[in-house]
């Protein structure tokens, strides 16, 4: 994703963070029962980045889900940051990790905001700003992340991949990627507040077994669905959804016109 110039000094770092993808990256996607893995919260471009060092008190949810329950990972974080955690995987099956944080404020000048909206396919926001004669005005935005990753423990996938996490924005796979062969189609549904998001620009990123990057894009249909053929290597499905900022959000944070939610789902494949 492109970086955009910003005009408000104290927002520069926040703006650079916004102009990136954001995802959970385990040290291994497929492991034996009892293995220990490291999970990092990543920020970067083109599915390549570095560990995010956001502060721990901004976490809304950081959970580890299995067939036998759900565990809060926040207590295991050290140094007041949420970028890195080690987990032991004692339960066979598919493990789901979910992370969401609190909104953060960002202001951008009008032309930079327009480039951002165009890059992420947010044509509804472009149209709304035009209708309100706001195209030439700076933006005031709250943004937050809702991201997930899937790890397979042992050789028996299960339905944990489809467990709802309660995050505002959710990317739900129709099939467990670890039960599918390379080349088979997998559908994904984009949900916001448990309702389908139509017309969202959804990206499917892949870094293959030689670390070569590919990217595909689709718009979600009326049921919030897209479909991509599974590729070998590391995979990420990502989306940005933006709505008018609510009075409640503005009361808790800095006044804003828009509230964006950044979602991703990562998983591996052989």
C-alpha positions as CSV (number, residue, x, y, z in Angstrom):
1,X,0.0,0.0,0.0
2,X,1.2,3.5,-0.8
3,X,2.5,6.0,1.7
4,X,0.8,9.4,1.7
5,X,2.1,12.9,2.7
6,X,0.5,14.3,5.9
7,X,0.2,17.8,7.1
8,X,-0.3,17.7,10.8
9,X,3.0,17.1,12.5
10,X,1.9,15.1,15.5
11,X,0.0,12.8,13.2
12,X,2.9,11.9,10.9
13,X,3.8,8.7,12.7
14,X,0.2,7.6,13.0
15,X,-0.3,8.4,9.3
16,X,2.6,6.2,8.3
17,X,1.2,3.4,10.4
18,X,-2.2,3.8,8.7
19,X,-0.7,3.6,5.2
20,X,0.4,0.0,5.8
21,X,-1.1,-3.4,6.1
22,X,-1.4,-4.8,9.6
23,X,-1.5,-8.5,10.4
24,X,-0.7,-11.3,12.8
25,X,2.3,-13.4,11.8
26,X,3.2,-16.7,13.6
27,X,6.7,-18.1,13.4
28,X,5.2,-21.2,11.9
29,X,1.8,-21.9,10.4
30,X,1.9,-25.7,10.7
31,X,3.4,-27.4,13.7
32,X,3.4,-30.6,15.8
33,X,1.3,-30.9,19.0
34,X,3.2,-29.4,21.9
35,X,5.3,-27.0,19.8
36,X,6.0,-23.4,20.9
37,X,5.6,-20.6,18.4
38,X,6.1,-16.9,18.4
39,X,3.3,-14.6,17.2
40,X,4.1,-11.0,16.1
41,X,1.8,-8.1,15.4
42,X,3.1,-6.8,12.1
43,X,2.9,-3.6,10.2
44,X,4.3,-3.1,6.7
45,X,3.7,-2.9,3.0
46,X,2.9,-5.6,0.4
47,X,2.8,-8.3,3.1
48,X,6.3,-7.5,4.2
49,X,7.0,-5.5,7.4
50,X,8.3,-5.2,10.9
51,X,6.9,-5.8,14.4
52,X,4.4,-3.2,15.6
53,X,5.2,-1.9,19.1
54,X,1.8,-0.6,20.0
55,X,1.2,0.0,23.7
56,X,-0.5,-2.9,25.6
57,X,-3.2,-0.7,27.1
58,X,-4.7,-0.1,23.6
59,X,-5.6,-3.8,23.3
60,X,-9.3,-4.6,23.1
61,X,-8.9,-8.2,22.4
62,X,-5.9,-10.6,22.0
63,X,-7.2,-14.2,22.3
64,X,-6.1,-17.7,21.4
65,X,-9.1,-19.9,20.4
66,X,-9.1,-23.8,20.2
67,X,-11.7,-26.5,20.3
68,X,-11.6,-26.5,24.1
69,X,-11.9,-22.8,24.7
70,X,-10.4,-19.4,24.5
71,X,-7.4,-17.8,26.3
72,X,-6.5,-14.2,26.9
73,X,-3.0,-13.5,25.6
74,X,-2.6,-10.0,27.0
75,X,-1.2,-11.1,30.4
76,X,1.7,-12.8,28.6
77,X,2.8,-9.6,26.9
78,X,5.9,-7.9,28.3
79,X,7.4,-4.4,28.3
80,X,4.0,-2.7,27.9
81,X,3.9,-3.5,24.2
82,X,1.7,-5.9,22.2
83,X,4.1,-6.8,19.4
84,X,5.4,-10.2,20.4
85,X,4.1,-13.2,22.4
86,X,5.1,-16.9,22.7
87,X,2.5,-19.6,22.9
88,X,2.6,-23.3,23.5
89,X,0.2,-25.3,21.3
90,X,-0.9,-28.4,23.3
91,X,-4.3,-29.0,21.6
92,X,-4.3,-30.7,18.2
93,X,-6.4,-29.0,15.5
94,X,-6.8,-25.6,14.1
95,X,-5.9,-22.6,16.3
96,X,-7.3,-19.2,15.8
97,X,-5.7,-16.0,17.2
98,X,-7.6,-12.7,17.2
99,X,-6.4,-9.2,17.9
100,X,-8.2,-5.8,18.0
101,X,-7.2,-2.5,19.4
102,X,-8.8,0.8,20.3
103,X,-9.3,3.6,17.7
104,X,-6.5,6.1,17.0
105,X,-6.9,9.6,15.6
106,X,-5.4,10.7,12.3
107,X,-5.8,13.9,10.3
108,X,-4.7,14.2,6.7
109,X,-4.9,16.9,4.1
110,X,-7.6,16.5,1.5
111,X,-5.5,15.3,-1.5
112,X,-3.7,12.7,0.7
113,X,-7.0,11.4,2.1
114,X,-8.4,11.1,-1.4
115,X,-5.4,9.0,-2.5
116,X,-5.9,6.8,0.5
117,X,-9.6,6.3,-0.2
118,X,-8.9,5.5,-3.8
119,X,-6.1,3.0,-2.9
120,X,-8.5,1.1,-0.6
121,X,-11.5,1.3,-2.9
122,X,-13.6,3.4,-0.5
123,X,-15.7,4.9,-3.3
124,X,-18.7,5.3,-1.0
125,X,-16.7,7.7,1.2
126,X,-15.4,9.6,-1.8
127,X,-19.0,10.0,-3.0
128,X,-20.2,11.0,0.5
129,X,-17.5,13.7,0.8
130,X,-18.4,15.0,-2.6
131,X,-22.1,15.2,-1.8
132,X,-21.3,17.1,1.4
133,X,-18.9,19.5,-0.4
134,X,-16.0,18.1,1.8
135,X,-13.7,16.8,-1.0
136,X,-11.3,19.8,-0.5
137,X,-11.4,19.6,3.3
138,X,-8.8,17.8,5.6
139,X,-9.9,14.5,7.1
140,X,-10.4,13.7,10.7
141,X,-10.5,10.0,11.2
142,X,-10.5,7.3,13.8
143,X,-8.9,4.0,12.7
144,X,-8.6,0.6,14.4
145,X,-7.5,-2.9,13.6
146,X,-9.3,-6.2,13.7
147,X,-6.9,-9.0,12.6
148,X,-6.7,-12.8,12.8
149,X,-4.4,-15.7,12.0
150,X,-4.8,-19.5,11.7
151,X,-2.3,-22.1,12.8
152,X,-2.6,-25.8,12.2
153,X,-1.4,-28.1,15.0
154,X,-1.0,-31.7,13.9
155,X,-2.8,-33.1,10.8
156,X,-6.5,-32.9,11.7
157,X,-8.1,-29.5,10.8
158,X,-11.3,-28.6,12.7
159,X,-13.9,-25.9,12.7
160,X,-12.2,-23.5,15.0
161,X,-11.3,-21.4,11.9
162,X,-15.0,-20.4,11.6
163,X,-15.4,-19.2,15.3
164,X,-16.7,-15.7,15.5
165,X,-14.5,-13.5,17.6
166,X,-16.8,-10.6,18.4
167,X,-14.5,-8.0,16.7
168,X,-16.4,-5.3,14.8
169,X,-14.9,-6.2,11.4
170,X,-14.4,-9.9,10.6
171,X,-13.1,-11.9,7.6
172,X,-14.7,-15.3,7.7
173,X,-13.4,-18.1,5.5
174,X,-16.0,-20.6,4.2
175,X,-13.6,-23.5,4.4
176,X,-10.6,-24.3,6.6
177,X,-7.5,-23.5,4.5
178,X,-5.7,-26.4,6.1
179,X,-8.2,-28.8,4.7
180,X,-7.9,-27.6,1.1
181,X,-5.4,-28.3,-1.6
182,X,-3.5,-25.6,-3.5
183,X,-5.6,-24.4,-6.4
184,X,-8.9,-25.1,-4.7
185,X,-11.2,-22.0,-4.3
186,X,-12.0,-20.7,-0.8
187,X,-14.7,-18.1,-0.2
188,X,-14.4,-15.4,2.3
189,X,-17.2,-13.3,3.8
190,X,-16.7,-9.7,5.0
191,X,-18.8,-8.9,8.1
192,X,-19.2,-5.7,10.0
193,X,-21.3,-5.9,13.1
194,X,-22.2,-9.4,12.0
195,X,-23.7,-8.0,8.8
196,X,-22.3,-8.6,5.3
197,X,-20.4,-5.7,3.7
198,X,-21.1,-5.4,0.0
199,X,-18.8,-3.6,-2.5
200,X,-15.7,-3.8,-0.2
201,X,-12.3,-4.0,-2.0
202,X,-10.8,-7.3,-0.7
203,X,-7.1,-8.1,-1.3
204,X,-5.6,-11.6,-1.4
205,X,-1.8,-11.4,-0.8
206,X,0.5,-14.4,-1.2
207,X,4.2,-14.9,-0.6
208,X,5.0,-18.2,-2.2
209,X,7.6,-20.8,-1.1
210,X,10.3,-18.7,-2.8
211,X,9.0,-15.5,-1.1
212,X,7.7,-14.0,-4.4
213,X,4.7,-11.7,-3.9
214,X,1.4,-11.8,-5.7
215,X,-1.8,-9.8,-5.1
216,X,-5.4,-10.3,-6.3
217,X,-8.3,-8.0,-5.7
218,X,-12.1,-8.5,-5.7
219,X,-15.2,-6.5,-4.7
220,X,-17.4,-8.3,-2.2
221,X,-20.9,-9.2,-3.5
222,X,-24.3,-8.4,-1.9
223,X,-23.7,-11.2,0.7
224,X,-20.2,-9.8,1.5
225,X,-18.5,-12.7,-0.3
226,X,-15.3,-13.0,-2.4
227,X,-13.4,-16.1,-3.6
228,X,-9.8,-16.8,-4.3
229,X,-7.9,-19.9,-5.3
230,X,-5.6,-21.1,-2.5
231,X,-1.9,-20.5,-3.2
232,X,1.2,-22.2,-1.5
233,X,3.2,-20.2,1.1
234,X,2.0,-17.4,3.4
235,X,-1.4,-15.9,2.7
236,X,-3.3,-12.8,3.8
237,X,-6.8,-11.6,3.0
238,X,-7.3,-7.9,3.9
239,X,-9.9,-5.2,3.7
240,X,-10.6,-1.7,4.9
241,X,-14.2,-0.6,5.9
242,X,-15.1,3.0,6.7
243,X,-18.2,4.5,8.2
244,X,-19.2,7.9,9.6
245,X,-17.8,8.4,13.1
246,X,-20.4,7.8,15.8
247,X,-21.2,10.3,18.6
248,X,-20.1,7.6,21.1
249,X,-16.7,7.2,19.5
250,X,-16.2,11.0,19.2
251,X,-17.0,11.4,22.9
252,X,-14.4,8.9,23.9
253,X,-11.7,10.0,21.5
254,X,-10.8,13.1,19.4
255,X,-13.6,14.5,17.3
256,X,-13.7,12.8,13.9
257,X,-15.8,12.6,10.7
258,X,-14.9,9.0,9.8
259,X,-14.1,5.7,11.5
260,X,-12.2,3.1,9.6
261,X,-11.7,-0.6,10.5
262,X,-8.7,-2.5,9.1
263,X,-9.2,-6.3,8.9
264,X,-6.9,-9.2,7.9
265,X,-6.8,-12.9,8.0
266,X,-3.4,-14.8,7.7
267,X,-2.8,-18.5,7.2
268,X,-0.3,-20.9,5.6
269,X,-0.5,-23.5,2.9
270,X,1.8,-26.1,1.3
